[in-house]
């Protein structure tokens, strides 16, 4: 009797251990995995700072304002050229190739103002990059101001930011949580389709097998055929 009770307990334990997980388990698992990955990315990645300097295109007395707007668009395109970055390199303190990856220029079609943004791992470095490129662009463009009738003037210098522009660890974790939950939900939606495909394939195989068995002669018919042949 004791052995029977122990066997029943062990059988119950095995049944509990071998119980399949709930169908919705991929959703929380993927969400927690995304939260961990996003939080780790936000903690391990170095913060990145961004600072912006502004220059404005000013027309002279004989130039129309629309011309200044067009030159602002053109100067924004050459703000990251090799010639402009060569001027800015001594003040920025980094190479031209690296400087090109850490600066961008933007302008609006409605305003003759150019926004030059520098990025760096330090706040002061980001401000230095933006100011260096803004000064270099103003110097290089003003050399042709007599011919173009448009002069670039420094409107606002970049200041070292107090907060990083990159995402913080909580924000990265939240993004990872949402992304993980989305992937888990998509996986749950795709899994029943696979099950239906397998069931349809199994249903398609069963009639074929049944037809093969139906085409075979019965055992009794086969024995009767042999008896008739022996009598003959």
C-alpha positions as protocol buffer text, in pm:
chain_id: "A"
residue {
  index: 1
  type: UNK
  ca { x: 0 y: 0 z: 0 }
}
residue {
  index: 2
  type: UNK
  ca { x: 286 y: 237 z: 82 }
}
residue {
  index: 3
  type: UNK
  ca { x: 447 y: 166 z: -253 }
}
residue {
  index: 4
  type: UNK
  ca { x: 120 y: 236 z: -429 }
}
residue {
  index: 5
  type: UNK
  ca { x: 81 y: 572 z: -251 }
}
residue {
  index: 6
  type: UNK
  ca { x: 438 y: 669 z: -339 }
}
residue {
  index: 7
  type: UNK
  ca { x: 381 y: 574 z: -700 }
}
residue {
  index: 8
  type: UNK
  ca { x: 68 y: 789 z: -713 }
}
residue {
  index: 9
  type: UNK
  ca { x: 255 y: 1087 z: -568 }
}
residue {
  index: 10
  type: UNK
  ca { x: 540 y: 1049 z: -817 }
}
residue {
  index: 11
  type: UNK
  ca { x: 288 y: 1019 z: -1101 }
}
residue {
  index: 12
  type: UNK
  ca { x: 116 y: 1340 z: -989 }
}
residue {
  index: 13
  type: UNK
  ca { x: 448 y: 1520 z: -969 }
}
residue {
  index: 14
  type: UNK
  ca { x: 536 y: 1409 z: -1319 }
}
residue {
  index: 15
  type: UNK
  ca { x: 199 y: 1526 z: -1446 }
}
residue {
  index: 16
  type: UNK
  ca { x: 252 y: 1865 z: -1284 }
}
residue {
  index: 17
  type: UNK
  ca { x: 600 y: 1899 z: -1428 }
}
residue {
  index: 18
  type: UNK
  ca { x: 495 y: 1792 z: -1775 }
}
residue {
  index: 19
  type: UNK
  ca { x: 192 y: 2022 z: -1782 }
}
residue {
  index: 20
  type: UNK
  ca { x: 213 y: 2244 z: -2093 }
}
residue {
  index: 21
  type: UNK
  ca { x: 254 y: 2620 z: -2039 }
}
residue {
  index: 22
  type: UNK
  ca { x: -42 y: 2847 z: -2112 }
}
residue {
  index: 23
  type: UNK
  ca { x: -96 y: 2957 z: -2469 }
}
residue {
  index: 24
  type: UNK
  ca { x: -24 y: 3322 z: -2389 }
}
residue {
  index: 25
  type: UNK
  ca { x: 322 y: 3264 z: -2239 }
}
residue {
  index: 26
  type: UNK
  ca { x: 515 y: 3417 z: -2537 }
}
residue {
  index: 27
  type: UNK
  ca { x: 363 y: 3761 z: -2473 }
}
residue {
  index: 28
  type: UNK
  ca { x: 499 y: 3826 z: -2119 }
}
residue {
  index: 29
  type: UNK
  ca { x: 823 y: 3639 z: -2196 }
}
residue {
  index: 30
  type: UNK
  ca { x: 896 y: 3854 z: -2501 }
}
residue {
  index: 31
  type: UNK
  ca { x: 793 y: 4171 z: -2316 }
}
residue {
  index: 32
  type: UNK
  ca { x: 1027 y: 4098 z: -2024 }
}
residue {
  index: 33
  type: UNK
  ca { x: 1309 y: 4011 z: -2264 }
}
residue {
  index: 34
  type: UNK
  ca { x: 1257 y: 4339 z: -2451 }
}
residue {
  index: 35
  type: UNK
  ca { x: 1252 y: 4530 z: -2122 }
}
residue {
  index: 36
  type: UNK
  ca { x: 1583 y: 4374 z: -2016 }
}
residue {
  index: 37
  type: UNK
  ca { x: 1751 y: 4436 z: -2351 }
}
residue {
  index: 38
  type: UNK
  ca { x: 1627 y: 4796 z: -2376 }
}
residue {
  index: 39
  type: UNK
  ca { x: 1724 y: 4878 z: -2019 }
}
residue {
  index: 40
  type: UNK
  ca { x: 2069 y: 4728 z: -2065 }
}
residue {
  index: 41
  type: UNK
  ca { x: 2117 y: 4926 z: -2386 }
}
residue {
  index: 42
  type: UNK
  ca { x: 2020 y: 5251 z: -2214 }
}
residue {
  index: 43
  type: UNK
  ca { x: 2257 y: 5185 z: -1923 }
}
residue {
  index: 44
  type: UNK
  ca { x: 2559 y: 5063 z: -2121 }
}
residue {
  index: 45
  type: UNK
  ca { x: 2545 y: 5314 z: -2407 }
}
residue {
  index: 46
  type: UNK
  ca { x: 2730 y: 5640 z: -2344 }
}
residue {
  index: 47
  type: UNK
  ca { x: 2501 y: 5948 z: -2340 }
}
residue {
  index: 48
  type: UNK
  ca { x: 2508 y: 6174 z: -2646 }
}
residue {
  index: 49
  type: UNK
  ca { x: 2467 y: 6551 z: -2632 }
}
residue {
  index: 50
  type: UNK
  ca { x: 2347 y: 6786 z: -2905 }
}
residue {
  index: 51
  type: UNK
  ca { x: 2394 y: 7163 z: -2940 }
}
residue {
  index: 52
  type: UNK
  ca { x: 2265 y: 7391 z: -3215 }
}
residue {
  index: 53
  type: UNK
  ca { x: 2404 y: 7714 z: -3360 }
}
residue {
  index: 54
  type: UNK
  ca { x: 2207 y: 7940 z: -3594 }
}
residue {
  index: 55
  type: UNK
  ca { x: 2324 y: 8156 z: -3885 }
}
residue {
  index: 56
  type: UNK
  ca { x: 2101 y: 8375 z: -4100 }
}
residue {
  index: 57
  type: UNK
  ca { x: 2136 y: 8487 z: -4461 }
}
residue {
  index: 58
  type: UNK
  ca { x: 2101 y: 8864 z: -4490 }
}
residue {
  index: 59
  type: UNK
  ca { x: 2063 y: 9033 z: -4833 }
}
residue {
  index: 60
  type: UNK
  ca { x: 2228 y: 9366 z: -4911 }
}
residue {
  index: 61
  type: UNK
  ca { x: 2046 y: 9677 z: -5027 }
}
residue {
  index: 62
  type: UNK
  ca { x: 2024 y: 9570 z: -5390 }
}
residue {
  index: 63
  type: UNK
  ca { x: 1925 y: 9205 z: -5330 }
}
residue {
  index: 64
  type: UNK
  ca { x: 1571 y: 9077 z: -5293 }
}
residue {
  index: 65
  type: UNK
  ca { x: 1475 y: 8876 z: -4980 }
}
residue {
  index: 66
  type: UNK
  ca { x: 1379 y: 8575 z: -5194 }
}
residue {
  index: 67
  type: UNK
  ca { x: 1738 y: 8557 z: -5315 }
}
residue {
  index: 68
  type: UNK
  ca { x: 1862 y: 8533 z: -4957 }
}
residue {
  index: 69
  type: UNK
  ca { x: 1619 y: 8247 z: -4897 }
}
residue {
  index: 70
  type: UNK
  ca { x: 1757 y: 8058 z: -5195 }
}
residue {
  index: 71
  type: UNK
  ca { x: 2118 y: 8111 z: -5084 }
}
residue {
  index: 72
  type: UNK
  ca { x: 2030 y: 7990 z: -4735 }
}
residue {
  index: 73
  type: UNK
  ca { x: 1916 y: 7661 z: -4889 }
}
residue {
  index: 74
  type: UNK
  ca { x: 2240 y: 7637 z: -5088 }
}
residue {
  index: 75
  type: UNK
  ca { x: 2465 y: 7719 z: -4792 }
}
residue {
  index: 76
  type: UNK
  ca { x: 2290 y: 7457 z: -4579 }
}
residue {
  index: 77
  type: UNK
  ca { x: 2390 y: 7194 z: -4835 }
}
residue {
  index: 78
  type: UNK
  ca { x: 2759 y: 7289 z: -4829 }
}
residue {
  index: 79
  type: UNK
  ca { x: 2774 y: 7319 z: -4449 }
}
residue {
  index: 80
  type: UNK
  ca { x: 2895 y: 6959 z: -4425 }
}
residue {
  index: 81
  type: UNK
  ca { x: 3121 y: 6970 z: -4732 }
}
residue {
  index: 82
  type: UNK
  ca { x: 3492 y: 6893 z: -4708 }
}
residue {
  index: 83
  type: UNK
  ca { x: 3597 y: 7256 z: -4763 }
}
residue {
  index: 84
  type: UNK
  ca { x: 3375 y: 7389 z: -4483 }
}
residue {
  index: 85
  type: UNK
  ca { x: 3475 y: 7113 z: -4243 }
}
residue {
  index: 86
  type: UNK
  ca { x: 3841 y: 7178 z: -4319 }
}
residue {
  index: 87
  type: UNK
  ca { x: 3792 y: 7534 z: -4191 }
}
residue {
  index: 88
  type: UNK
  ca { x: 3615 y: 7405 z: -3879 }
}
residue {
  index: 89
  type: UNK
  ca { x: 3856 y: 7122 z: -3799 }
}
residue {
  index: 90
  type: UNK
  ca { x: 4114 y: 7320 z: -3594 }
}
residue {
  index: 91
  type: UNK
  ca { x: 3852 y: 7465 z: -3363 }
}
residue {
  index: 92
  type: UNK
  ca { x: 3648 y: 7145 z: -3337 }
}
residue {
  index: 93
  type: UNK
  ca { x: 3957 y: 6943 z: -3248 }
}
residue {
  index: 94
  type: UNK
  ca { x: 3862 y: 6630 z: -3446 }
}
residue {
  index: 95
  type: UNK
  ca { x: 3928 y: 6499 z: -3797 }
}
residue {
  index: 96
  type: UNK
  ca { x: 3722 y: 6587 z: -4101 }
}
residue {
  index: 97
  type: UNK
  ca { x: 3579 y: 6235 z: -4142 }
}
residue {
  index: 98
  type: UNK
  ca { x: 3469 y: 6216 z: -3780 }
}
residue {
  index: 99
  type: UNK
  ca { x: 3342 y: 6572 z: -3789 }
}
residue {
  index: 100
  type: UNK
  ca { x: 3117 y: 6491 z: -4085 }
}
residue {
  index: 101
  type: UNK
  ca { x: 2943 y: 6220 z: -3882 }
}
residue {
  index: 102
  type: UNK
  ca { x: 2887 y: 6452 z: -3583 }
}
residue {
  index: 103
  type: UNK
  ca { x: 2733 y: 6756 z: -3752 }
}
residue {
  index: 104
  type: UNK
  ca { x: 2419 y: 6823 z: -3955 }
}
residue {
  index: 105
  type: UNK
  ca { x: 2267 y: 7135 z: -4109 }
}
residue {
  index: 106
  type: UNK
  ca { x: 1896 y: 7205 z: -4151 }
}
residue {
  index: 107
  type: UNK
  ca { x: 1699 y: 7492 z: -4296 }
}
residue {
  index: 108
  type: UNK
  ca { x: 1337 y: 7587 z: -4355 }
}
residue {
  index: 109
  type: UNK
  ca { x: 1192 y: 7676 z: -4697 }
}
residue {
  index: 110
  type: UNK
  ca { x: 1014 y: 7969 z: -4532 }
}
residue {
  index: 111
  type: UNK
  ca { x: 1307 y: 8124 z: -4344 }
}
residue {
  index: 112
  type: UNK
  ca { x: 1665 y: 8219 z: -4449 }
}
residue {
  index: 113
  type: UNK
  ca { x: 1804 y: 8067 z: -4128 }
}
residue {
  index: 114
  type: UNK
  ca { x: 2035 y: 7767 z: -4103 }
}
residue {
  index: 115
  type: UNK
  ca { x: 2048 y: 7546 z: -3795 }
}
residue {
  index: 116
  type: UNK
  ca { x: 2381 y: 7368 z: -3745 }
}
residue {
  index: 117
  type: UNK
  ca { x: 2371 y: 7092 z: -3484 }
}
residue {
  index: 118
  type: UNK
  ca { x: 2678 y: 6923 z: -3339 }
}
residue {
  index: 119
  type: UNK
  ca { x: 2669 y: 6596 z: -3147 }
}
residue {
  index: 120
  type: UNK
  ca { x: 2925 y: 6454 z: -2908 }
}
residue {
  index: 121
  type: UNK
  ca { x: 2962 y: 6242 z: -2598 }
}
residue {
  index: 122
  type: UNK
  ca { x: 3034 y: 6559 z: -2400 }
}
residue {
  index: 123
  type: UNK
  ca { x: 2815 y: 6868 z: -2376 }
}
residue {
  index: 124
  type: UNK
  ca { x: 3100 y: 7114 z: -2435 }
}
residue {
  index: 125
  type: UNK
  ca { x: 3224 y: 6910 z: -2732 }
}
residue {
  index: 126
  type: UNK
  ca { x: 2882 y: 6930 z: -2899 }
}
residue {
  index: 127
  type: UNK
  ca { x: 2873 y: 7309 z: -2857 }
}
residue {
  index: 128
  type: UNK
  ca { x: 3229 y: 7347 z: -2990 }
}
residue {
  index: 129
  type: UNK
  ca { x: 3147 y: 7144 z: -3302 }
}
residue {
  index: 130
  type: UNK
  ca { x: 2833 y: 7346 z: -3380 }
}
residue {
  index: 131
  type: UNK
  ca { x: 3005 y: 7681 z: -3329 }
}
residue {
  index: 132
  type: UNK
  ca { x: 3313 y: 7579 z: -3527 }
}
residue {
  index: 133
  type: UNK
  ca { x: 3109 y: 7473 z: -3831 }
}
residue {
  index: 134
  type: UNK
  ca { x: 2888 y: 7784 z: -3808 }
}
residue {
  index: 135
  type: UNK
  ca { x: 3190 y: 8014 z: -3804 }
}
residue {
  index: 136
  type: UNK
  ca { x: 3356 y: 7823 z: -4089 }
}
residue {
  index: 137
  type: UNK
  ca { x: 3041 y: 7845 z: -4301 }
}
residue {
  index: 138
  type: UNK
  ca { x: 3008 y: 8218 z: -4236 }
}
residue {
  index: 139
  type: UNK
  ca { x: 3372 y: 8288 z: -4326 }
}
residue {
  index: 140
  type: UNK
  ca { x: 3370 y: 8080 z: -4644 }
}
residue {
  index: 141
  type: UNK
  ca { x: 3039 y: 8218 z: -4771 }
}
residue {
  index: 142
  type: UNK
  ca { x: 3118 y: 8582 z: -4690 }
}
residue {
  index: 143
  type: UNK
  ca { x: 3420 y: 8567 z: -4919 }
}
residue {
  index: 144
  type: UNK
  ca { x: 3175 y: 8568 z: -5209 }
}
residue {
  index: 145
  type: UNK
  ca { x: 2926 y: 8812 z: -5051 }
}
residue {
  index: 146
  type: UNK
  ca { x: 3015 y: 9089 z: -5300 }
}
residue {
  index: 147
  type: UNK
  ca { x: 2918 y: 8866 z: -5592 }
}
residue {
  index: 148
  type: UNK
  ca { x: 2614 y: 8697 z: -5438 }
}
residue {
  index: 149
  type: UNK
  ca { x: 2471 y: 8998 z: -5258 }
}
residue {
  index: 150
  type: UNK
  ca { x: 2399 y: 8777 z: -4952 }
}
residue {
  index: 151
  type: UNK
  ca { x: 2594 y: 8765 z: -4629 }
}
residue {
  index: 152
  type: UNK
  ca { x: 2578 y: 8502 z: -4354 }
}
residue {
  index: 153
  type: UNK
  ca { x: 2568 y: 8636 z: -4001 }
}
residue {
  index: 154
  type: UNK
  ca { x: 2587 y: 8445 z: -3676 }
}
residue {
  index: 155
  type: UNK
  ca { x: 2241 y: 8466 z: -3519 }
}
residue {
  index: 156
  type: UNK
  ca { x: 2290 y: 8251 z: -3207 }
}
residue {
  index: 157
  type: UNK
  ca { x: 2584 y: 8054 z: -3074 }
}
residue {
  index: 158
  type: UNK
  ca { x: 2548 y: 7702 z: -2943 }
}
residue {
  index: 159
  type: UNK
  ca { x: 2552 y: 7653 z: -2567 }
}
residue {
  index: 160
  type: UNK
  ca { x: 2655 y: 7335 z: -2387 }
}
residue {
  index: 161
  type: UNK
  ca { x: 2333 y: 7143 z: -2307 }
}
residue {
  index: 162
  type: UNK
  ca { x: 2255 y: 7028 z: -1957 }
}
residue {
  index: 163
  type: UNK
  ca { x: 2074 y: 6707 z: -2054 }
}
residue {
  index: 164
  type: UNK
  ca { x: 2173 y: 6443 z: -2310 }
}
residue {
  index: 165
  type: UNK
  ca { x: 1978 y: 6410 z: -2632 }
}
residue {
  index: 166
  type: UNK
  ca { x: 1998 y: 6030 z: -2634 }
}
residue {
  index: 167
  type: UNK
  ca { x: 1729 y: 5818 z: -2475 }
}
residue {
  index: 168
  type: UNK
  ca { x: 1760 y: 5744 z: -2103 }
}
residue {
  index: 169
  type: UNK
  ca { x: 1761 y: 5396 z: -1952 }
}
residue {
  index: 170
  type: UNK
  ca { x: 1391 y: 5406 z: -1847 }
}
residue {
  index: 171
  type: UNK
  ca { x: 1288 y: 5524 z: -2192 }
}
residue {
  index: 172
  type: UNK
  ca { x: 1500 y: 5257 z: -2361 }
}
residue {
  index: 173
  type: UNK
  ca { x: 1348 y: 4996 z: -2133 }
}
residue {
  index: 174
  type: UNK
  ca { x: 996 y: 5115 z: -2215 }
}
residue {
  index: 175
  type: UNK
  ca { x: 1069 y: 5099 z: -2587 }
}
residue {
  index: 176
  type: UNK
  ca { x: 1213 y: 4749 z: -2546 }
}
residue {
  index: 177
  type: UNK
  ca { x: 907 y: 4643 z: -2345 }
}
residue {
  index: 178
  type: UNK
  ca { x: 670 y: 4763 z: -2618 }
}
residue {
  index: 179
  type: UNK
  ca { x: 877 y: 4606 z: -2893 }
}
residue {
  index: 180
  type: UNK
  ca { x: 900 y: 4275 z: -2708 }
}
residue {
  index: 181
  type: UNK
  ca { x: 527 y: 4270 z: -2639 }
}
residue {
  index: 182
  type: UNK
  ca { x: 455 y: 4345 z: -3005 }
}
residue {
  index: 183
  type: UNK
  ca { x: 679 y: 4062 z: -3123 }
}
residue {
  index: 184
  type: UNK
  ca { x: 527 y: 3824 z: -2871 }
}
residue {
  index: 185
  type: UNK
  ca { x: 176 y: 3913 z: -2986 }
}
residue {
  index: 186
  type: UNK
  ca { x: 271 y: 3865 z: -3350 }
}
residue {
  index: 187
  type: UNK
  ca { x: 422 y: 3526 z: -3267 }
}
residue {
  index: 188
  type: UNK
  ca { x: 101 y: 3424 z: -3089 }
}
residue {
  index: 189
  type: UNK
  ca { x: -104 y: 3529 z: -3392 }
}
residue {
  index: 190
  type: UNK
  ca { x: 121 y: 3335 z: -3629 }
}
residue {
  index: 191
  type: UNK
  ca { x: 126 y: 3015 z: -3422 }
}
residue {
  index: 192
  type: UNK
  ca { x: -244 y: 2912 z: -3469 }
}
residue {
  index: 193
  type: UNK
  ca { x: -198 y: 2949 z: -3843 }
}
residue {
  index: 194
  type: UNK
  ca { x: 81 y: 2690 z: -3828 }
}
residue {
  index: 195
  type: UNK
  ca { x: -141 y: 2456 z: -3630 }
}
residue {
  index: 196
  type: UNK
  ca { x: -421 y: 2491 z: -3883 }
}
residue {
  index: 197
  type: UNK
  ca { x: -180 y: 2421 z: -4164 }
}
residue {
  index: 198
  type: UNK
  ca { x: -63 y: 2099 z: -3996 }
}
residue {
  index: 199
  type: UNK
  ca { x: -421 y: 1988 z: -3929 }
}
residue {
  index: 200
  type: UNK
  ca { x: -518 y: 2050 z: -4291 }
}
residue {
  index: 201
  type: UNK
  ca { x: -218 y: 1852 z: -4409 }
}
residue {
  index: 202
  type: UNK
  ca { x: -311 y: 1564 z: -4177 }
}
residue {
  index: 203
  type: UNK
  ca { x: -672 y: 1571 z: -4299 }
}
residue {
  index: 204
  type: UNK
  ca { x: -548 y: 1561 z: -4658 }
}
residue {
  index: 205
  type: UNK
  ca { x: -330 y: 1256 z: -4586 }
}
residue {
  index: 206
  type: UNK
  ca { x: -603 y: 1054 z: -4413 }
}
residue {
  index: 207
  type: UNK
  ca { x: -833 y: 1013 z: -4719 }
}
residue {
  index: 208
  type: UNK
  ca { x: -538 y: 905 z: -4931 }
}
residue {
  index: 209
  type: UNK
  ca { x: -439 y: 636 z: -4683 }
}
residue {
  index: 210
  type: UNK
  ca { x: -800 y: 525 z: -4648 }
}
residue {
  index: 211
  type: UNK
  ca { x: -831 y: 497 z: -5025 }
}
residue {
  index: 212
  type: UNK
  ca { x: -520 y: 282 z: -5044 }
}
residue {
  index: 213
  type: UNK
  ca { x: -657 y: 44 z: -4781 }
}
residue {
  index: 214
  type: UNK
  ca { x: -994 y: 33 z: -4957 }
}
residue {
  index: 215
  type: UNK
  ca { x: -832 y: -68 z: -5285 }
}
residue {
  index: 216
  type: UNK
  ca { x: -669 y: -374 z: -5122 }
}
residue {
  index: 217
  type: UNK
  ca { x: -871 y: -703 z: -5140 }
}
residue {
  index: 218
  type: UNK
  ca { x: -1017 y: -836 z: -4822 }
}
residue {
  index: 219
  type: UNK
  ca { x: -857 y: -1135 z: -4653 }
}
residue {
  index: 220
  type: UNK
  ca { x: -1166 y: -1351 z: -4703 }
}
residue {
  index: 221
  type: UNK
  ca { x: -1187 y: -1277 z: -5074 }
}
residue {
  index: 222
  type: UNK
  ca { x: -823 y: -1365 z: -5116 }
}
residue {
  index: 223
  type: UNK
  ca { x: -868 y: -1704 z: -4945 }
}
residue {
  index: 224
  type: UNK
  ca { x: -1177 y: -1784 z: -5157 }
}
residue {
  index: 225
  type: UNK
  ca { x: -983 y: -1709 z: -5473 }
}
residue {
  index: 226
  type: UNK
  ca { x: -709 y: -1953 z: -5369 }
}
residue {
  index: 227
  type: UNK
  ca { x: -965 y: -2230 z: -5295 }
}
residue {
  index: 228
  type: UNK
  ca { x: -1121 y: -2189 z: -5639 }
}
residue {
  index: 229
  type: UNK
  ca { x: -784 y: -2213 z: -5803 }
}
residue {
  index: 230
  type: UNK
  ca { x: -699 y: -2531 z: -5607 }
}
residue {
  index: 231
  type: UNK
  ca { x: -1033 y: -2694 z: -5706 }
}
residue {
  index: 232
  type: UNK
  ca { x: -962 y: -2624 z: -6071 }
}
